[in-house]
Every structure is written in C-alpha cells, then in structure tokens.
Amino acid sequence: MSLLVRFSRLLSHVLKGQTHRFQQWGVVRQQTLQSELGSCQTDRRSSSLVPELSSADSCWLQHRLSSVLECEQDAPLTADCRYSVRVSPQMANRIVDSARSILNKFIPDIYIYTDHMKGVSSGKSPGFGLSLVAETTTGAFLSAELASNPQGQGAAVLPEDLGQNCAKLLLEEIYRGGCVDSTNQSLGLLLMTLGQQDVSKVLLGPLSPYTIEFLRHLKSFFQIMFKIETKPCGEELKGGDKVLLTCVGVGFSNLSKTLK
C-alpha cells in the first residue's frame, strides 16, 4: 500500500466525527445542512456543556487554519452520553448506575444524557455504548468511549462492566492530562501542521504509539518536524508527565469554492 493511500485513510480516520474540536483551531461553521439526527433526552440538570441534538446541524467551511497555543489545563467538568439500540431501555440505566459508581467518588454533579433508539430508526444491529467527555475550565476536551461487541462477535459485554471500564478510561485520560486526549492527539498535530506559518504549541500527555507513527507521516508528507519538550509532573502540572510540542505550520489554504 502506497504512502499516499495510507495517509489519505489516516486523514479521513482522524477527521471523522471530530468537527466539535475544530473551533479552537479557527474553523468556523457556515453552511447549514438538514439532517435527521433525532433528539437526546436530558435530565433537569442539562446545560450548554453538551448541547441537545436538533434536526439541523451545520457543516464547517474554512479557507485557512489559525495557529494555536494550548498549554494550559485545569480541573475537568464531566458530561456523558449513553446510547442503546434495539435493546431494553434498562440497559442504558444500568450503564448510568455503573459509571456513576466510579465517577461520583470524584465529582458529585455529572450531566446525564441518554439516547435509546428502537424500531426502524435503530437499524439492524442491537447493542449499547457509552461516551464520556470531560471539559476543563480552560476549554479542553478529554474523552473516552466504549461499545458492546456486535452480535455474534466476541464475548457478551455486561452493561455494568462497560460503564465501569469506560469511566476508568476517562479517569486515565484525566490523569494523563494535556489539552487533547490520547485518541485525538494526532488530530491536534495535523491541524497544527496545516495552520498558518506561525508558531503553534500544544501540551499533551504521554504520546501514544499511534501518535508517534503519525508524526513520522507528517514528516514524510509535509517535511514538518516538531520540537518536543518533556514537562515532568509537579506543582503546576499534575498527573502524568506531559509533552509540549511546538511547530510552524505549512500555511495550507483551502482553494475550494462554495457551490451555489
């Protein structure tokens, strides 16, 4: 497989479903697309931390990316979403209780969002999952997600085990720290690379093997090398050791024009 094909697949993978993280790199939403998204059920404590889905979402369109300096982190505020498809609604409630048994030991007020689909709109694959997001007071997002195995593949997963394991994964991400979680480290580095010809910095937790390989791809395709500085944990930086990455963007511009 050629490097170009590998990089195109890698690029589509890291960009898929990550539009909610683009605003801090100067990406704004412009064109509105109508889509059938359904609505999320929220409890009485719901707030703007995770907005409720509506029947209209928007698509981002940006000619160039701005440089970014994300070097601060602070205490997280947690929000989460449980979803279940073609299974009993009690599955989501069991996930709620198991995840709360872990997270409530650290923060008492957790925003609960559940989404249960049934009938034709739920598709043909039964299952359930949990997505946890911790937003810090400085605007950084740390996330963790787990889903049950497809029917007939692998061992059956109990909702209680899934909820507890996902909560532990989120706590691990918070301990690792940084301004981007380990799953989306490569996305942040890609946006820094495509940014303006100015200095960009980002503070990350320990680099994952995927991110290390992604840095090699960035060097191969963009001739970009990052300055990497280790930041040991201490009074200012809590949790695991941090890594400060610095680069100068290539100044990539989007030459596409809006279709009318």
Number of C-alpha atoms within 10 A of each C-alpha: 5 6 11 11 10 11 16 10 11 14 15 10 12 16 15 8 9 11 14 10 16 17 13 17 18 16 19 17 15 11 11 11 10 11 11 10 11 14 13 17 15 16 11 8 9 16 12 6 14 16 10 14 13 13 11 12 15 14 12 15 15 14 13 17 25 19 24 20 14 20 14 16 22 17 12 18 18 23 20 22 21 23 21 25 22 18 16 15 17 12 20 25 17 17 25 22 14 19 24 20 14 17 18 11 8 9 12 10 13 16 18 20 20 19 17 20 17 15 9 8 10 14 11 11 11 17 19 27 21 25 19 21 20 24 20 18 13 14 16 21 22 27 24 22 20 16 18 19 15 14 11 7 8 9 10 11 14 13 25 18 14 22 29 19 19 24 26 16 17 22 19 17 22 25 14 22 26 31 25 26 27 23 17 19 24 25 20 21 24 17 21 29 28 19 25 20 17 14 15 22 21 21 24 25 24 19 16 15 9 13 18 12 11 20 16 13 18 18 13 13 11 12 11 17 16 17 12 13 12 14 16 14 12 10 7 9 16 17 17 19 18 21 20 19 19 21 21 20 23 16 16 15 13 10 9 9 8 7 4 3
